[in-house]
C-alpha cells in the first residue's frame, strides 16, 4: 500500500540502518515535501548515499517494477528522482537517459500496518472517536487552529475562482455566494445555479418593485410554470416573469432541482427565495454595506428583513399557513455569517492587502456560537471542547477532508493514535 509507505517515509518509521540494493549506506537528511500534483511523490529531499550528498525527488512504489508499469522510465519529470523507495526491489529502474536510479528497500514493524488498518477499515464515520480522550488537549487545540486555516483557505480559493470568472466583480460574487448559502445545504447547488443563470445586474435593474424581483427569482427557478394554481400572487408573478423573461432572454431552470422533502417549512426553497428578494429590495450594493458594518449585530441586521406580506400566510404557493412573520431566524443568520460573510471578508483582506478584514473574519467567527449539526455533536460527545464557530468550522473541515477521505495518516490526531495503538 503506497499510502502506508508515504506515511512510513514521512515519519521515519522504517528500520534504522538503511542501505541501497547495491549495499551503499543511506542517510535521510530531509524526507522532502509531499507532492500532491503530477510528478514524483516527494521533492526537495536531501539524502546521503555513501559519501555523496544528493538533493532531488523521491518516488515511492510497492514494487520496483511499478516504475516501468507507470511509464516513469519515459517521463522526464522523473529524471529528478535521486532514490526509489520500495518494499520489494524486483528489478532495476532507469532515468530516460538510461542511468540507473539507486533503490532503497524499506521494512517497518508489522504493528504499523495493523494500526493503520484499524483506522482505515473501521466501519464508522469517525474511526478514532472513542480514542480522542487519549490525545493531549494542547495537540487537539493546535490541530483545530490549523484546520480552521485550511477551511478558510479552501473557501477563499473558491471565491478567487469566482472573482476571476466575473472579472473582479465583488457584488456579483457576493450575490452568487449568498444565494448558494440560502440553499442551506440540501438546496445549495440549486440556488447557486439559479444565481448564475440570473445575473445580478438584472436584479438591480428591477429592484424598484418587490413583485418583479420575486418574479425573477421564482420564475428563473422554474417555480412559475404551472397553470392550475388559483392564487392571485402566483398569477401576478407569472405574468411579470413572462414579460421579464422575454426582455432579458432568460431560460428558467427545472423546478425539480429544488428539494422540499424532509425539510422544515422555514427552510422551504420558496420561502428562502422570498427572503432573498426582500434582501435585494432593501440593499442595492449590500457587499459595500457589510464592509462598513462595525459589529456582528449590524451585519445580521443586513439580512434581518421580512419577505412580502403574501409570505406571512404561505411557505409554498399551493399551501396556506397560519399568519406569521417569517424573517430569518437567529440560527440561519449565524449560518449566513459563517458561510458567506466570513469567507468574503477573509478573501477581501487577502486580495486587497487589508489584513484588518482577515482579523474581522476571525473575530466574527469567535463571536458566533458553534454550529449545531451531527458532526459537531459527535466530536463534542467524545470530549472535544467546542466553544464557538471557529471550533465547529475546524471540526467540519476535519470530518469532511480527513475522516471521510480516510486521510488518517495526514491527520495529527490519526498520527498520534497510530503511534499509540
Buried (B, 14 or more C-beta within 10 A) or exposed (E): EBBBBBBBBBBEBBEEEBBBBEEBEBEBEEBBEEBEEEBBBBBEBBBBBBEEEBBBBBBBBBEBBBBBEEEBBEBEEBBBBBBBBBBEBEBBBBBEEEEEBBBBBBEBEEEBEEBBEBBBEBEEEBBBBEBBEEBEEEEBEEBBEEBBEBBBBEBBEBBBEBBEEBEEBBBBBBBBBBBBBBBBEBBBEBBBBBBBEBBBEBBBBBBEEBBBBBBBBBBBBBBBEEEEEEBEBBBBBBEBBEEBBEEBEBEBBEBEBBEBEEBEBBBBBBBBBBBBBBBBBBBEEBBEBBBEBEEBEEBBBBBBBBBBEBBBEBBBBEEEBEEEEBBBEEEBBBBBBBBBBBBBBBBBBBBEEBEEBBEBBBEBBEBBEBBEEEBBBBBBEBEBEBEBBBBBBBBBBBBEBBBEEBBBBBBBBBBBBBEEB
